[in-house]
Amino acid sequence: MTVALAFYDTLRREIVPFEPLVPGEVRMYTCGPTVHDFAHIGNLRTFLFEDLLRRVLVARGYRVTQVMNLTDVDDKIIEKARARGESIGEYTERYARAFFEDLDALRVQRAERYPRATEHIEAMVELVQRLQRGGHTYTTEDGSVYFRIATFPDYGKLSRIDLSGMQDGARVESDEYEKEDPKDFALWKAAKEGEASWDTPLGRGRPGWHIECSAMSMEYLGESFDIHTGGVDNIFPHHENEIAQSEAATGRAFARVWLHAEHLTVEGQKMAKSLGNFLTLRDVLERGYFPRAIRYLLLSTHYRTQQNFTFEGLEQAAASLARLTDFARRVGELPAGEAPGSEVAPRTREARRAFDSALDDDLNTSRALAAVFDWVRDTNRALDEGSAAAADRAEIEGFLQVFDAVYDVLRPDPDERALSAEVESLIAEREAARAARDWARADTIRDRLAEKGIVLEDTPHGVRWKRLART
Ligand SMILES: [Zn+2]
């Protein structure tokens, strides 16, 4: 195991060496989706960053326990379920299912647990009671319970937000009008007519949003754990409030390192339903792209850099993937024996070190990918010159495996395999037509392939085909 792994900690505002509480084990909490709609690609970028983080930790030999919550009760869910005449369970189930379909399509490795807020009401109530005993709360006339941030002097340490500007104007939510201080936040909301609610020792009501992440992370990972992640928009108020209520209750440090993924824009603009650029995975796939190209694109920018999603960028991502896939295939066709004076093996070891050290440096994915593509270019040149041979294969394929254990983009997607089977059979038909000197038939087949964006190429190893980036 390397000791070089380091992450940028939002709390300390610097890159710090990663040291888990228990050597060899990582306990990680990742804020999950609110299942009231399909995830948009900005959300998916965050989930892919967390997948990259998880895979790098596993590659470094850690045993990872990751917990991601599903928020399945909040104001929006209650409102939308009511508009449809459904229970919140019925309403959220379809989006929870869609969320897991998206994760699978994008090859996001499953977390160990996906706890749902509605299944952890008791743990949340207990945490609120603990805060009550510690004198950190007050109850308003309607029976709602608020966290009194004046009792937690460290409030604001994560976001370093200027709280003096938060005056009464922040009282936008009418149901929080009774707050003593606009910065205070709801731990428990008293039941309102016709809303989903639970009978508990705190009275009839439902949890505030923030409390679920504190209660569920502590239940599955302990009062202190190693890594907490989310998007930058979670920093304030969500993560600030998680810290306040967790540390006020336990008197211990909550998460040891905080990692946050930056925003994603679409064609240079902030995503918004009103702009019509609110893209879901389904929207992008409908345009004929394969999921692994989307995975690759969203993983190609460092998570702390804003990413601008464009369809042109997606074309380039698909082209880069095609280059990698061609390269992997070419390596499988290396001539037998040893190439005299081959530099390929030492060059491969060097590239692998550069790749690992880039990822160790706060998941510097752009540097890691640059190391891979420089190496592919050099190795392709060696292959062209005949100065690489089968003796180099183990080294090359070893690095490709290391790369793909983290990026997981070399396997074709199911739709791609279906396309391959169809194309391969058309190519075989065309070969048969050519052998029979039926040139008209051979041309017809080539034209049909061209319509699908397939370009044929004659090589010493037979006919190869390439699909242009889009179908
Ligand atoms: Zn959360």
Boltz pocket constraint, residues with backbone or C-beta under 6 A from the ligand:
constraints:
  - pocket:
      binder: B
      contacts: [[A, 30], [A, 31], [A, 32], [A, 210], [A, 213], [A, 238]]
      max_distance: 6.0
